[in-house]
Amino acid sequence: MTKRLPDFPWDTLADHAAKAREHPGGVVDLSVGTPVDDVPELIRHALAGVAEQPGYPTTHGFPRLREAVAGALARRHGVPGVDPAAVLPTIGSKELVAWLPTLLGVGPGDVVAIPALAYPTYEVGAKLAGASVVRLADGEPPPEGTRLVWLNSPSNPTGRVQGAAALARAVADARAVGAVVASDECYLALPWEAEPVSVLRDEVSGGSPDGLLAVHSLSKSSCLAGYRAGFVTGDPSLVAALLEVRKHAGMIVPRPVQAAMTAALEDDGHVAEQRERYRRRRAVLLPALRAAGFSVDHSEAGLYLWSTRGEDAWDTVGWLAERGILAAPGTFYGPTGDRHVRIALTATDERVAAAARRLAG
Ligand SMILES: Cc1ncc(COP(=O)(O)O)c(C=O)c1O
C-alpha cells in the first residue's frame, strides 16, 4: 500500500523529550496542548448521573444537548438563533476534522485549502479523502476546484486572531468558488488581546449560514479532552448531510458524554474560571520568554505562544530541552514555521513557574 499519510510528527520529538526529562527538576512539557486541570465537578456529576442507562444514544444528540449548544453560542459568542436541528455532537473535534472531507464527499481531483500554518489534521483529512491540499497565505483566495476551506481563528499554532472583516473576506472568497467553509473555533473562548469572532456571526456570514460550518471543541474550554466532546453547526443542509452518513457509520457520542456536554454548555462559570487559569499562566510565561530573548508573535488569543529566537526551530527546541522544557517546532504546522516554536499554556501553575525560573536562569 502506498503511504498516504504524513509521518506522525510527535515521534520526531522523542530525543528532545528524553533530554528534557533528564532535568533534575523534572520536565516541563509545553509541547502538547493537553488540559491538566480537573474536570469540573458539575460535569463529572452529569456524566455519572446517566451511567445506568442501557439504551443507544442518538447520533443527532439529545434535544437538550442541542438546545444547550444553541444557548451557549448565543450567550458566549454572540451567535443567536442557531437552530438546534442544525447541531450535531462529535466525538471530540479531531475526528470531525479528520473525516469532514470524506463525509462531505470530497475526493480525488478536489482541493482542500488550509492555512499556511495549521493544525496537522486538516491535511490528514484531505489525504484520507484522496483530495489535494493547498496552503493559503493570509488573505489569499482559494483556487478553482477547492471544495473545502479551513479557517482557524484563534489559530493553532500562532494564536493569531482574524477580525470579522478578514473572516468575511475569506467566506466571500470561498463562496465565490463554491467551497464549503469549515471554521475551527476550538479556541474561541480564550481571548487575551483580541476578541475572536465566530464564522456564524452576521458580520462574517452576511446573515446566512449557507456553506458554513462552525466546528467546536469542549476539550480546552471545559477541560474535557479526555471525554471526547465537540460539536458542529451551521448550514442546516450540510449538517443534515453529515448526520446521515454519521448515523450509518456509527459515529455516535456516548450518552454519558452527551450528558456531560449538556451540563458544560449550560454553565458559563467554569469556562470563566478556566480562562483565568490560562490567563495567569500566560502572564507568567510571556514575560519570561521575552526576558530570555524570545520574540513572541501573534498569540493574542488561544492556548499557545508562537515564539522565536531568530534561529532554526529545532535549535530552539534543543535550547529549551537543555533547560528541561519541551516545546513543539513550528515545522509541525507547515514549512513556514521553521523559525518558531509553539509553547502551550497547558501546564500546572507549579510547572509554569518552574519554566519561568529556568528561562531566567
Ligand atoms: C485547532 C485544533 N482543532 C481541533 C483540535 C482537536 O481537539 P479535540 O479533538 O480535543 O476536540 C485541536 C486540538 O488541539 C486543535 O488545536
The ligand as an ORCA input file, in Angstrom:
! r2SCAN-3c Opt
* xyz 0 1
  C      -7.038     23.714     16.022
  C      -7.500     22.450     16.663
  N      -8.597     21.857     16.207
  C      -9.055     20.723     16.751
  C      -8.405     20.133     17.807
  C      -8.945     18.835     18.335
  O      -9.453     18.933     19.609
  P     -10.409     17.831     20.219
  O     -10.383     16.636     19.347
  O      -9.859     17.558     21.562
  O     -11.762     18.449     20.259
  C      -7.265     20.706     18.324
  C      -6.560     20.073     19.445
  O      -5.596     20.514     19.972
  C      -6.789     21.901     17.727
  O      -5.697     22.512     18.171
*
